[in-house]
Amino acid sequence: MKNLFTLFAFLLASSLIAQDLEAGLVIHYPFEGNLTDVISGETAENFGNLTFEDGQTGSQAVRFTEQGAYFVTEREKLQIGLELDGGTAGTFSFFVNHRAEPLETDRQNYIAQKNGCGPEDNNRGRVDLYRQNPNNATDPDSIISFLGGTPLRTGYKLDMSDTWIHLTFTIDPETQEWAFFVDGVEVKREISGQTPENSCGEFVIGHHLTFTTETQTFDGLMDDLRFYNRVLTQEEITMLTNQFTTSTKEVIVANAIKLTPNPVSSGQPINLAIDNSVFRPSSSLILNVTDAIGRKVLERQYDSVTDQLTLNHRLISGLYTITLTDGERLATLKLVIQ
């Protein structure tokens, strides 16, 4: 019992920390019809006639449609962090949706440190995150960062168009460790051996850092652009990825399922009582189980479920989340494996 209480206390504390997605947030562009950073209240200048369309996280997203379309973050120096001067950890997070034609031909720059913005040439920008063009001899279609002056290669090949995808990049200059996540899932983690070079702190969004390379611009939609002055945890990144997407597709319902027993021993079957007024017996249902850091560890699909189903599993001790959905409604409960 003591061990179970300790587990609950630890996971509860971790959950409370993870849910504070405002902690360390130094730049946030929701793109709700404008280029306003809600942290500073400053609105960036619109270069190249950026427009707004239906978005992923709210009502709108920013549309990059021309080779000269971009904006620059308004802060000349981020005194509160994320200067990436060799000592400040950071996280870059955003949703993107590419147009098919340029994705098939051009390099796509998402975020770059502004180049030549200081009195000396050592204040040099780097392209923080970009997708290599498909005709490049080295790593075509892959997403790369150039923060340390040499390529940090994620190994992730992005060739999907007209699809929303969430990208997260974290870097800790002190440990020289960086990591890349796609839709909340870690794709690559590595010690680079490189320290990010000094930069004045302004960031170019959607263009090359020199503003002269027209074949290296982003062409598509971007939403919910966030910069943090700390490295987010896996759980926080998962929450950041999922907090918007679920609500746009499914209605979350309460008290639609009940688990017995709960807590349950490892290997012991779990009974799920289903409210048929929410999930009709003729419905096809998908059940997912995710662990404490948001990784999917089990998925089952059921057809024509009545009012109860039995879940057999081999889950190890820990705290999990069970979700049940018919594509229109979603129910969720916590599960404890002793």
N, C-alpha and C positions, 0 to 999 in steps of 0.2 A: 504493500500500500504506500509506503514511504517513497519507493522508487517511482510509482505511478504519479504521486503528487509532485515529485521533483520534475518528472517529464512534463506534466501539465504546466508547471510554473515556468520552466525554461521555454516551452513552445509559446506560451502566452506572451512572455516578455519579448520573444523574437517577433511574434506577430505584431505587437504594438509598435515595435521599432520599424518593422517593414512597412506598416501602413502609413507612416509619416513621409509621404512622397514629396512633401514641401521642404523637408530638411535639406539644406545645401543647394536648393534650386536657385540658381543665379540668373538664368535667362529662360523665359518661357513664352513662346509664340503659339497661341491656340489657333491663330489664323481665322478668327470669326469675322471675316469681311474686312480685315485690316492687317497691318504689319506692326501691331502694338505689342511690345514686350510687357506682359502684365506685372512683372516684378518691378521694373523701373517706371512703368507708365509711359515710356518713350516710344514714338512711332518711327520706324525706319523709312527712309526714302525709297520709293518704288521706281526701280530702273527697268526699262524694257516692257512696261505695261503689264505687270503681274495682275492676274485676275483671280476670282474666287469661285469655287464650285462646291458641290456636295462633298462633304468630308467623311472621315472615318471616326473621329472622336466627338465631334459636335455637329453643328449644322453646315460648316463650310471648311474648305481647305484651300491653300494657295496653289494656283496653276502657273507653272513655268511653261511658256509656249514659244518664246522666241530665243534665238541664240544670245541675245544681249540682255535677257531677263534675269535679274538677281536683286538681292538687297544686302546691305551690310548692317550688322548689329550696331546699335547706336553708341555703345560704350567705347570710348577711345582707350580706356584702361579699366579692366575689371578689378578694381581695388579689393572687392570682396572675394576674389578667387578666380580660378580657371584661366589665369594668364598662361598656363602651361610653360612656365619659365624654368622648368627643371625641378620644381619643388612642390607643385600643386597637383593633387590627384583630381581626376575628372571623369565625368560620364556624359556622352552624347547620345541622345535618344530621339527617335522620330519615326513617323510612318511615311512610306513612299508608295507611289503608284505610277509606273512608267508607261509612256506611250510606246506602241510597238515599233514604229518605223525608226526612231532614233536609237532605241535600245538595240536594234539589229546592226547599227553602223557606228555609233559614236561612243566615246567615253562619257561617263556621267559623273560630274563632280557634285557632291552634296554640300560639304563644309570645307572651307579653307581658312587658314589664318591669313589676314591681310598682309600683302607683301610690301616692304619698303615704307612702313608707317612710322619708323623711328628716325632719329637724327643720324644714326649710323647704320651701315649696311648689315651689322650683326643682328639688328631687329628684323629677322627674316621670317617670312611666313612659310607654312607648309600646308599641303592639302591633307586635311585631317581624315577624310573618308571619301572614297570615290569607287566607282565601278569601272573596271578596265574595259576597253572596247573589244568587240568580238574578233577583230582582225589583228590584234596585237600579238606579237610572237611570244610574249611572256604572260602567262596567266590570263588568257582571254576570258571575258565575262565575270571574272572574280572581283570581289570587293577587297580593297587594299587601303591601308593608311600609310602616310609618309611622314608622320610626326617626328620621327627620330632622324630624318635625313636619309634613311634607307627604307625600302619597302617592308611593311609589316603585312604579311600575306595571310588572309583569313582562310583561304582554301574554299570559300563559298562561291559557287557559280550562280550568278543571278541572271536568268534568261526569261523571267516571267514578265509579261506585260498585262496591263489592265487588271492588275491584282494588287490589293493592299498588302503590304508586308511591313513588319516592324523591325527596325535595325537599332542595335545598341552597341556602343563601343566604349570600353572603359580603359583607363590607363593610370598607372601609379608611377610617376617619375622616380620616386624614392627607391622602389623595389625593381623598377623597369619592367614590371609585369603588365601586360595588356590582355584584354579578352574581347571577343566579339560574339554577339548573340543575334539570332534571327527568330522572330516571333517568340521571344522569351527563352529560347533554347540555346545553350552555350555551344558554339561551333568551333572556336579555337581559343586556347589560352597559352601564352608563351612569355618567357623572359627575353626581351629584345636585345639587351646589352646596349641600348641606345637611350640617351636622355633627350626629351623633346627640346628643340632649340627655342631660344628666346623669341618672343613675339609681343607686339604691342597690345594685343588683346581683342582687337576688332576681328570679326569673322565674316567672311563672304559666304552667302548662302545661295547655292545654285549656279556658281560660276567658277572659273579658274582664278587663282589668287592674283594673277597679273592683269586680269580683265582683257587680255588680248587673244587668248586661244579660244576661238569660237566653236571648235569641234569638241570642246571639253566642258560642256555646260549640261545642266540637268534639264530634262524635258519630260514633264509629268506633273503629278500632284504631290504635295508634301503637307503633312498635318502634325500637329502637336510636337513642335520642335522644342526640346528641353536640353539645357546644359546644367550639370551639377558640379559643385566644387569638391565632390567626394566620389569614391567608387561605390556604386550601388551594389547591394547583395543580389544573389540569384533570385531570392524570393521577391525582392522589390522590383526587379526587372520583369519577372513573371507577372506581378500585379500590374505594373505599368503597361504591359502588353495587353493584358486581358480586361482591365477595368472598363474599357470602352466597348470592346468588340462584342462581348456577351449581350449587353443591353440593347445593341442595335439589331440583334437577330431574334432574341428570345425574351419572353416575359418571365421574370423570376417569380416563382410562386412559393409560398410558405406552407409548411405543415402538410405537404403532399406525399411525403414518404416517411416511414418510421423504421429504424433499424433495431433488431433484436438478435442476439444480445449486443450491448454496446456499453462498456468495453467488451472485447472479444479476444479469445486466445488465438495465437498464431496457428493457422490451419483449420480453425473452427468455422464451419459454415455460418454465413450471415443471412438472416431472413429480412427481406424488405417488404413491408406492408405498403401498398400503393393505393392512394385515393383515386378511385375511378371517376370521380366527378371532375378531376383534373386531367388524368391520363386515361383515356378511353381504352377498354379491353382490346379493341381492334387496332390500336396504335402500334407502330414500330418504335421501340425505345432503344436509346443508346445510353449505356452506363459507363462512366469513367471514374477511375480512382487516381487521385494525384497525391503525392507525398507532401511533406511539410515545406519543401522548397519549390513546389509547383511542377514537379516532373510527373508526367503521366506514367503510371506503373501498371495499369490494367484497363482494358476496354472490352466491353461485351455488348452485343446487339441482340435484342429480343423482339420477336414478333407475336402479336396477339396475346400479350400478358394480361392475366385477369387481375386479381387484387393482391397477389403475393408472388415473389420470386425468391429463389435461394442462390446466393453467391458463394461459390467455392473458390478458395484463394490460397496463396502461399505467401501472404504478406508478412513481413517481419515486424517486430515491435516498433511502434511509432504512432504519430498522429497523421491521419489522412483526411482527404475530402472526397466524398462521394457525390457525383452529380448524375441526375437522370433527366433526359430530355427527349421530347418527341419532335424537335425542330422548331416548335412554337413556344413551348413552355419549358422552364428549367427549374428543377428542385435540387437543393444541395443540403448536405448534412456532414458534420464532423464524425469521424470514426477513430476509435482508439484500439490499437492492437497491443495487447499486453505481452 
